[in-house]
Amino acid sequence: MSKLRYERPVLKKMNAGVMNKFGLRTEFAPHTHIDGVAVKKLIENYGSPLFVISERQIRKNFQAANRAFKTRYPKVQFAWSYKTNYLDAICNVFHQEGSWAEVVSGFEYDKAIKNKVPGNKIIFNGPDKTEAQLKKAIENDSLIHIDHFDELFYLIELCDRMNKRPRVAIRVNMDTGVYPMWDRFGFNYENGQAWNAINKIIASDKLDLVGLHCHIGTFMLATSAYATAAAKMCDLAWNVLQKHNRLIKYIDMGGGFPSSNTLKGAYLPGSDTVPSVDDFAEAITSTILNYGFKQDELPLLILETGRALIDDAGFLLGSVIASKRLSDGRRATIMDFGVNILFTSFWYDHKITPAQEFSHHTEDMVVFGPLCMNIDVIRDSVNLPLLQRGDQVVVHKVGAYNMTQWMQFISMRPAVVMIDMEGVDHKIRKAETLEYMEEAEVLPEYLLKHNLSNE
Ligand SMILES: *Cc1c(COP(=O)(O)O)cnc(C)c1O
């Protein structure tokens, strides 16, 4: 064995505990690089604010989740939840990893087709599917997940007209012990509605019932809820087998696993309290495996995990506009990114880290966005080192639901950059311009002129 190399000793001030003689401990080290690319350079090249996606982190998350399920269960398929983040570059990373597409609207469906996902690998969810969209999905042999009886009857009629027999599943909602219950989507399990829908589909013989779907909530913290849900799904599949002698080919457990973000009001940080994907995989797969199906009757297990696979792959870079004192003496820092592009700041305490060296003197402060609007608060109370105009910050775990729920309000949406596996940055969405925003506007002829100008 070779001799260990000498390493010089270093002295490092301990910042453990609540308070020391330097004041409150600083929770953060400066976050100067993302996947080897300097934050400063990124802002220089693409502007501030800027969303940055780590391709490496996406693939790592996906592969870890896939492994968690595949090592516990023989047949597993992930389907990327488009609404969580439907930038094409991101969808295609998931498709390269083998994910199907899970969509909840006609426009997301078309996006999946444009991303070259074969029709039979698109899952069409949601309560609102128009006739044109349903026809397209039927022609493409997509998996149609029925949400309500009106849709069921409509679909039966449509298929009769088209002389087609599409593959369908029903969405099931149920009591999983987590409240409030998500019972607005799909057919209820406890009151017999789900069973009723199943019987009607099979009796009609117009639709091929291949699956059962549920999506019991989002940011679910109880693995037991998934065990309960899986058992109820198995019960339905089991009864279909007993009564109709038909095999349900797949059980789709939806999404809902939490990311390691910290929910507002939580006592401990999310990274310490959130169950791992392995915990969820264990709860789901052991329930299905122990239910009583024969090996060759085991349904394919589909997962539509969104948030947990993308949140920590997304960063928002921004700059400090100003630092000021409020009337009550509190420090306020104004950033150049607001709640219009960081929707999730309404329910998370996002971690914010300075992107350059900082003093160890910290202060509780409120972090505002740039909008001229009272609700534009990114953090209502956070302990940070003093930040000055021009300082840069990194907001962490913003990959889920921001780049789809963002809006142009007072300020436009910034560029998005993806850092690839080699550490090279690629622009995947341009910053918006006035031309882009006005492209869809029409100014009627009679309003073209007014007399305000001096000419
Ligand atoms: C939103 C949604 C998902 C993804 O949920 P996450 O909480 O992001 O994992 C999956 N399936 C359906 C039907 C959805 O509506």
PDBQT file of the ligand as one rigid body, heavy atoms in Angstrom, charges set to zero:
ROOT
HETATM    1  C1  LIG A 501     -48.833  16.978 -11.446  1.00  0.00    +0.000 C 
HETATM    2  C2  LIG A 501     -49.031  15.541 -11.684  1.00  0.00    +0.000 A 
HETATM    3  C3  LIG A 501     -47.956  14.644 -11.539  1.00  0.00    +0.000 A 
HETATM    4  C4  LIG A 501     -46.604  15.049 -10.996  1.00  0.00    +0.000 C 
HETATM    5  O1  LIG A 501     -46.711  15.335  -9.643  1.00  0.00    +0.000 OA
HETATM    6  P1  LIG A 501     -45.440  15.643  -8.716  1.00  0.00    +0.000 P 
HETATM    7  O2  LIG A 501     -46.052  16.022  -7.407  1.00  0.00    +0.000 OA
HETATM    8  O3  LIG A 501     -44.695  16.768  -9.342  1.00  0.00    +0.000 OA
HETATM    9  O4  LIG A 501     -44.621  14.401  -8.631  1.00  0.00    +0.000 OA
HETATM   10  C5  LIG A 501     -48.191  13.320 -11.865  1.00  0.00    +0.000 A 
HETATM   11  N1  LIG A 501     -49.406  12.898 -12.292  1.00  0.00    +0.000 NA
HETATM   12  C6  LIG A 501     -50.454  13.734 -12.439  1.00  0.00    +0.000 A 
HETATM   13  C7  LIG A 501     -51.748  13.220 -12.925  1.00  0.00    +0.000 C 
HETATM   14  C8  LIG A 501     -50.304  15.077 -12.144  1.00  0.00    +0.000 A 
HETATM   15  O5  LIG A 501     -51.355  15.904 -12.257  1.00  0.00    +0.000 OA
ENDROOT
TORSDOF 0
